[in-house]
Amino acid sequence: MLNEQEHIDKLMLELRRGTITIGVLSQLSIPQYGYSLVTILNEKGVQVEPGTLYPLLRRLEKQGLLESLWDTNEARPRKYYKLSEMGTEVYGQLCKEWESMVVSLNHLIHTGKGEEDGND
Amino acid sequence: MEMIDRYIYAVTQKLPQSQREDIAIELRGLIEDMLEERVGNREINKKDMESVLLELGSPREMANKYRGTKRYLIGPELYDSFLIVLKIVLISMTAGLGIVFVIETIINPVEILDHFVGLIVSLVTAVPQALGWVTISFAIADYYGGIKTKDLGLDKTWHPSMLSAVPDPKRRIKRSEPIVSIIFYVIVMVLFAFSSNFFGVYVFNDGGFREVVPFLNEDTFSQFMPFVLLLLAIFIVKESIKLISGKWTMKLVGYTVVINLLGIMVVSFLITGDAFWNPEFMSDLVHAGIVTEGSEGYQIGESIWENSTRIIVILFLVGLVWDTIDGFIKARKR
């Protein structure tokens, strides 16, 4: 049996996994390479490990949401990713979905409490 | 730097050839970036490298993330059937070996300890084998089955109108039927694998066992045995397909026809040859004291014995043809 904290960790992992794609897409209107993206996201409070992000970037590229370009001019070759046309479109739609999801869930959470107290 | 090379090699080794080079460059870049951030301008030491690689996680996990899909031998769709078939096979095999033990003990009660040791030894060797074969069969089924459902894109275009009708009770295959068949085949398989001697006329006198007059030709049987075992294995596969399908469909009838034809061919080939049966059967019976030469009983016995090849082939044919027709009729019911 899992204890409380373990349950929370597991559920948070799933929640994070679901939202991380939006986080990544949000930062890629300008080209970024993998590690710079890790840094940016972590600075903004979205924790993501390189071991998760790198494969994710490749997957999104394969699905056509991202485009990539190798930059070989710097000291070490870096693969830059940015939103493709379709990716931009998809990101816009995702944001709308996300907003409405936040509203609905907030509503659920708050009215749920309200009913318990008896004042909806 | 050697440690990094090793890490990258370990990861890319587990990935498809086409992606290796790309991912290797990317990973190296990542690791160097991480090191740089950690160390700044100071010299990189072994500890830094270790901590970076530890953060990235084991090469296996890393490769799994790159690969994306979970990899398994037998997917959730087939897993239940796999467990059922496995249980049936293991239980019936144990039962078969138990029967072998009992027969051996009847034949030769003095060496019961040896028989018991034999039973344990064969359990130890046969159980992993059965496990292996069942697993391999299901893994193959999963591999080819999995590709098919993906290609057809069944899930994407699914619509409630596509739900197939609840099979007519007459079209349904009762679970007990294939299960009983599989148990039967496995027990026969075990008996065959052990000794052709178990198939014969058991002679008792004075309340004790004397000997078995075998039906089969002991000298040539070892040549036939692989075919017999293979045939039984194919039949077990057939029954497993029935068990998984759960209802008669034209596709299932198709499989049945192919497998039954194969069965008919192998059996006709085996049984009609002279070498399969015990050529001395009648004189062995006389020796055993069951019949005396020239008596009426002897003649009856001889004519039964000589016709038995034909009778068995015919019975077998009728059985298999019936199996096919029965399936066909049931599959056509709507």
Chai-1 contact restraints between the chains, C-beta under 6 A:
chainA,res_idxA,chainB,res_idxB,connection_type,confidence,min_distance_angstrom,max_distance_angstrom,comment,restraint_id
A,G34,B,L30,contact,1.0,0.0,6.0,A-B,restraint_1
A,Y35,B,L30,contact,1.0,0.0,6.0,A-B,restraint_2
A,Y35,B,D33,contact,1.0,0.0,6.0,A-B,restraint_3
A,P50,B,L30,contact,1.0,0.0,6.0,A-B,restraint_4
A,G51,B,L56,contact,1.0,0.0,6.0,A-B,restraint_5
A,G51,B,G57,contact,1.0,0.0,6.0,A-B,restraint_6
A,G51,B,M62,contact,1.0,0.0,6.0,A-B,restraint_7
A,P55,B,K65,contact,1.0,0.0,6.0,A-B,restraint_8
A,P55,B,Y66,contact,1.0,0.0,6.0,A-B,restraint_9
A,R59,B,G68,contact,1.0,0.0,6.0,A-B,restraint_10
A,R76,B,G29,contact,1.0,0.0,6.0,A-B,restraint_11
A,R76,B,E32,contact,1.0,0.0,6.0,A-B,restraint_12
A,P77,B,I25,contact,1.0,0.0,6.0,A-B,restraint_13
A,R78,B,G29,contact,1.0,0.0,6.0,A-B,restraint_14
A,K79,B,E26,contact,1.0,0.0,6.0,A-B,restraint_15
